[in-house]
Amino acid sequence: MGSLAGRRIVLGITGGVAAYKAVEVCRRLVDAGAYVAPVMTKGALRFVGRATFDALASEPVQTSLFDEEYPIPHTRLGQGADLVIVCPATARVLSDYRTGRSADLLTATLLATRAPVIVAPAMHTEMWEQAAVAENVAVLADRGVNIVGPVAGRLAGGDSGEGRLAEPVEIVAAAHEVLGVATGSDGGDLAGKRVVVTAGGTREPICPVRFLGNRSSGRQGHALAAEAAARGAVVDCVTTHPDSAPIGSGIRVTSVDTAAEMAEAVAGLSVEADVILMAAAVADFRPIEVANQKIKKEGGVPEIRLEPTVDILATLGRDRLPGQVLVGFAAETDDLRQNAKAKLQSKGVDLIVANDVSVPGVGFGHETNAVVLLDSVGGAVEVPLTDKREVARVVVDAVVNRLRTNRSLNGDDK
Ligand SMILES: Cc1cc2nc3c(=O)[nH]c(=O)nc-3n(C[C@H](O)[C@H](O)[C@H](O)COP(=O)(O)O)c2cc1C
């Protein structure tokens, strides 16, 4: 049984670019067992096709007060709902909802319900910061409407700032919270599992000011941590970017800086882990000597001698517990598959997630990624350029499959 089994949710979709993300919200709600009735505004239909929601939701999309199969569609939807979610919520719908203007099927449904409501606004920063919009949101929040997001990040048209739709997984988590249901209490496919994720790039000090580092932002690791937690796991996220790590009841964040600190943290956590996702970019070398004071220009060009850092992945591969799933990550700039395959074999891991970071938009510092997943039994899955959260979903799917295989190999698949 899904965690949202038996819950009727009206999913209102309005006309913003983020409407495509409502597709994932819909899928996740249905996967969790909810009965989802989609309502699209005229604006929404300009951005995404109704056929997608017709196919994914529990009943066909409704768009109008007058032309639907049901004579009074808004009361049928509003009275029958356990929860209404508006995702994304445009400035227009926030305004009409605030003033009680029944302008279309969605706003009429919002007026015809006593169920709790979640709105997930999304718009450009200038719109979001308008006094009128801010006031509408404040009034709605004051009336008990649950406002989820927006967050800061990339927006349509190459802009960035506050106004980006909250991640679908956060919106679905909010639905669980509002309905008083624990995420993954359905035995989400990682329920009861302990997952360790490493994220970010390590920094190896040269002196108190400078370090050897890399361009990793931690985003892919953080997306993996959020995805695993959303699917019921208890997650330890060991990261060099704790400020941007996901927050949630199932996630514990450990802040580290160097490869040695990461190795120590992971060693402590790995003995209880069912899954280890080594997404961090760990330095291979570190300075042998670290100067006590800032190295000055006047002293001439310094000679920095390096030594290897501890190979965390190889150590984990060597000391692996029975049934534990170990996933390595490989950032390459050439011969992607060949290098990834070599790493898969030499480190003794179950899966390698490899990306070519020389391709624009891929990996380090970007919100998007394109990867190839290789497994130790010869399987390969390509994930073309997409959101890092989507990459995380595919990786976690592969991990879940691997957990099942490992369990049957160990003879405890009852
Ligand atoms: C390309 C494009 C993107 C838009 N994105 C947004 C948006 O993210 N948020 C928003 O509030 N309005 C956005 N708008 C404006 C709405 O589409 C417009 O206000 C529309 O009337 C909203 O319709 P609805 O609220 O009935 O769905 C956008 C318009 C265009 C043309």
The ligand as an ORCA input file, in Angstrom:
! r2SCAN-3c Opt
* xyz 0 1
  C       6.685     32.181    -21.659
  C       5.833     32.626    -20.506
  C       6.191     32.231    -19.231
  C       5.417     32.608    -18.146
  N       5.784     32.181    -16.913
  C       5.058     32.559    -15.854
  C       5.432     32.118    -14.558
  O       6.411     31.377    -14.374
  N       4.679     32.527    -13.518
  C       3.602     33.332    -13.659
  O       2.980     33.686    -12.663
  N       3.215     33.742    -14.886
  C       3.907     33.378    -15.986
  N       3.534     33.797    -17.216
  C       2.327     34.587    -17.361
  C       1.092     33.680    -17.315
  O       1.192     32.658    -18.300
  C      -0.167     34.484    -17.545
  O      -0.354     35.370    -16.460
  C      -1.379     33.607    -17.699
  O      -2.495     34.414    -17.878
  C      -1.572     32.735    -16.474
  O      -2.660     31.907    -16.692
  P      -3.263     30.966    -15.568
  O      -2.950     31.555    -14.266
  O      -4.730     30.946    -15.874
  O      -2.669     29.628    -15.824
  C       4.278     33.408    -18.323
  C       3.925     33.787    -19.613
  C       4.684     33.404    -20.686
  C       4.270     33.819    -22.064
*
